[in-house]
């Protein structure tokens, strides 16, 4: 019975790493999307206020 215990711990650790990876990836996608949206907003703002 003790032979199965390390496998269960390994499976739990792998699942934990997967959850952390998904959360980190989601954070970077959300941050990157907001950064890109801010850059586009800046381009529109500068284009609107440019001397023509």
Secondary structure by P-SEA (a helix, b strand, c coil): cccaaaaaaaaaaaaaaaaaaaaaaaaaaaaaaaaaaaaaaaaaaaaaaccc
